[in-house]
Protein backbone atom coordinates (compact mmCIF):
# COMPACT_ATOMS: atom_id res chain seq x y z
CA UNK A 1 0.00 0.00 0.00
CA UNK A 2 2.79 2.41 0.89
CA UNK A 3 4.36 1.73 -2.51
CA UNK A 4 1.10 2.72 -4.23
CA UNK A 5 0.97 5.97 -2.27
CA UNK A 6 4.61 6.73 -3.05
CA UNK A 7 3.89 6.42 -6.79
CA UNK A 8 1.05 8.91 -7.07
CA UNK A 9 2.55 10.24 -10.27
CA UNK A 10 1.24 7.11 -11.99
CA UNK A 11 -2.11 7.31 -13.79
CA UNK A 12 -5.22 6.25 -11.88
CA UNK A 13 -5.72 3.25 -14.17
CA UNK A 14 -2.25 1.84 -13.45
CA UNK A 15 -2.67 2.25 -9.71
CA UNK A 16 -6.10 0.62 -9.82
CA UNK A 17 -4.88 -2.37 -11.84
CA UNK A 18 -1.90 -2.88 -9.51
CA UNK A 19 -4.22 -2.77 -6.52
CA UNK A 20 -6.54 -5.32 -8.11
CA UNK A 21 -3.58 -7.62 -8.74
CA UNK A 22 -2.32 -7.11 -5.18
CA UNK A 23 -5.72 -8.11 -3.79
CA UNK A 24 -5.90 -11.14 -6.15
CA UNK A 25 -9.25 -9.97 -7.48
CA UNK A 26 -10.66 -10.24 -10.98
CA UNK A 27 -11.75 -7.25 -13.01
CA UNK A 28 -15.30 -8.63 -13.10
CA UNK A 29 -15.54 -8.76 -9.31
CA UNK A 30 -14.21 -5.21 -9.01
CA UNK A 31 -16.54 -3.56 -11.52
CA UNK A 32 -19.61 -5.44 -10.27
CA UNK A 33 -18.91 -4.54 -6.64
CA UNK A 34 -18.11 -0.96 -7.64
CA UNK A 35 -21.43 -0.69 -9.44
CA UNK A 36 -19.98 0.32 -12.79
CA UNK A 37 -20.52 -1.39 -16.11
CA UNK A 38 -17.95 -3.35 -18.09
CA UNK A 39 -17.52 -0.62 -20.72
CA UNK A 40 -16.68 2.07 -18.15
CA UNK A 41 -14.26 -0.27 -16.39
CA UNK A 42 -12.57 -1.00 -19.74
CA UNK A 43 -12.25 2.73 -20.41
CA UNK A 44 -10.73 3.24 -16.96
CA UNK A 45 -8.29 0.34 -17.28
CA UNK A 46 -7.08 1.44 -20.72
CA UNK A 47 -6.31 4.85 -19.26
CA UNK A 48 -6.68 6.67 -22.56
CA UNK A 49 -7.02 10.14 -21.12
CA UNK A 50 -9.87 9.06 -18.85
CA UNK A 51 -10.29 11.26 -15.81
CA UNK A 52 -12.56 9.54 -13.28
CA UNK A 53 -15.18 11.40 -11.27
CA UNK A 54 -14.78 11.63 -7.52
CA UNK A 55 -17.39 8.88 -6.95
CA UNK A 56 -15.54 6.47 -9.25
CA UNK A 57 -12.24 7.07 -7.46
CA UNK A 58 -13.79 6.59 -4.03
CA UNK A 59 -15.62 3.41 -4.98
CA UNK A 60 -12.45 1.97 -6.52
CA UNK A 61 -10.15 3.20 -3.76
CA UNK A 62 -8.27 0.78 -1.53
CA UNK A 63 -10.88 1.22 1.19
CA UNK A 64 -13.67 0.62 -1.31
CA UNK A 65 -12.09 -2.52 -2.69
CA UNK A 66 -11.05 -3.77 0.74
CA UNK A 67 -14.53 -3.31 2.19
CA UNK A 68 -16.03 -5.02 -0.86
CA UNK A 69 -13.82 -8.04 -0.28
CA UNK A 70 -14.97 -8.32 3.32
CA UNK A 71 -18.68 -8.17 2.53
MIKOLKE-147267 format. One record per residue (C-alpha): z, y, x; residue in three letters; residue number from 1. Coordinates in steps of 0.1 Angstrom, whole numbers. Each point is the difference from the previous one (the first is absolute). Layout:
<pts>
{w:Z&v:Y&u:X&code:ALA&pos:NUM}
...
</pts>
This chain:
<pts>
{w:0&v:0&u:0&code:UNK&pos:1}
{w:9&v:24&u:28&code:UNK&pos:2}
{w:-34&v:-7&u:16&code:UNK&pos:3}
{w:-17&v:10&u:-33&code:UNK&pos:4}
{w:19&v:33&u:-1&code:UNK&pos:5}
{w:-7&v:7&u:36&code:UNK&pos:6}
{w:-38&v:-3&u:-7&code:UNK&pos:7}
{w:-3&v:25&u:-28&code:UNK&pos:8}
{w:-32&v:13&u:14&code:UNK&pos:9}
{w:-17&v:-31&u:-13&code:UNK&pos:10}
{w:-18&v:2&u:-33&code:UNK&pos:11}
{w:19&v:-10&u:-31&code:UNK&pos:12}
{w:-23&v:-30&u:-5&code:UNK&pos:13}
{w:7&v:-15&u:34&code:UNK&pos:14}
{w:38&v:4&u:-4&code:UNK&pos:15}
{w:-1&v:-16&u:-34&code:UNK&pos:16}
{w:-20&v:-30&u:12&code:UNK&pos:17}
{w:23&v:-5&u:30&code:UNK&pos:18}
{w:30&v:1&u:-23&code:UNK&pos:19}
{w:-16&v:-25&u:-23&code:UNK&pos:20}
{w:-6&v:-23&u:29&code:UNK&pos:21}
{w:35&v:5&u:13&code:UNK&pos:22}
{w:14&v:-10&u:-34&code:UNK&pos:23}
{w:-23&v:-30&u:-2&code:UNK&pos:24}
{w:-14&v:11&u:-34&code:UNK&pos:25}
{w:-35&v:-2&u:-14&code:UNK&pos:26}
{w:-20&v:29&u:-11&code:UNK&pos:27}
{w:-1&v:-13&u:-35&code:UNK&pos:28}
{w:38&v:-2&u:-2&code:UNK&pos:29}
{w:3&v:36&u:13&code:UNK&pos:30}
{w:-25&v:16&u:-23&code:UNK&pos:31}
{w:12&v:-18&u:-31&code:UNK&pos:32}
{w:37&v:9&u:7&code:UNK&pos:33}
{w:-10&v:35&u:8&code:UNK&pos:34}
{w:-18&v:3&u:-33&code:UNK&pos:35}
{w:-34&v:10&u:14&code:UNK&pos:36}
{w:-33&v:-17&u:-5&code:UNK&pos:37}
{w:-20&v:-19&u:25&code:UNK&pos:38}
{w:-26&v:27&u:5&code:UNK&pos:39}
{w:25&v:27&u:8&code:UNK&pos:40}
{w:18&v:-24&u:24&code:UNK&pos:41}
{w:-33&v:-7&u:17&code:UNK&pos:42}
{w:-7&v:37&u:3&code:UNK&pos:43}
{w:34&v:5&u:16&code:UNK&pos:44}
{w:-3&v:-29&u:24&code:UNK&pos:45}
{w:-34&v:11&u:12&code:UNK&pos:46}
{w:14&v:34&u:8&code:UNK&pos:47}
{w:-33&v:19&u:-4&code:UNK&pos:48}
{w:15&v:34&u:-3&code:UNK&pos:49}
{w:22&v:-10&u:-29&code:UNK&pos:50}
{w:31&v:22&u:-4&code:UNK&pos:51}
{w:25&v:-18&u:-23&code:UNK&pos:52}
{w:20&v:19&u:-26&code:UNK&pos:53}
{w:38&v:2&u:4&code:UNK&pos:54}
{w:5&v:-27&u:-26&code:UNK&pos:55}
{w:-22&v:-24&u:19&code:UNK&pos:56}
{w:17&v:6&u:33&code:UNK&pos:57}
{w:35&v:-5&u:-16&code:UNK&pos:58}
{w:-10&v:-32&u:-18&code:UNK&pos:59}
{w:-15&v:-14&u:31&code:UNK&pos:60}
{w:27&v:12&u:24&code:UNK&pos:61}
{w:23&v:-24&u:18&code:UNK&pos:62}
{w:27&v:4&u:-26&code:UNK&pos:63}
{w:-25&v:-6&u:-28&code:UNK&pos:64}
{w:-14&v:-31&u:16&code:UNK&pos:65}
{w:34&v:-13&u:10&code:UNK&pos:66}
{w:15&v:5&u:-34&code:UNK&pos:67}
{w:-31&v:-17&u:-15&code:UNK&pos:68}
{w:6&v:-30&u:22&code:UNK&pos:69}
{w:36&v:-3&u:-12&code:UNK&pos:70}
{w:-8&v:1&u:-37&code:UNK&pos:71}
</pts>
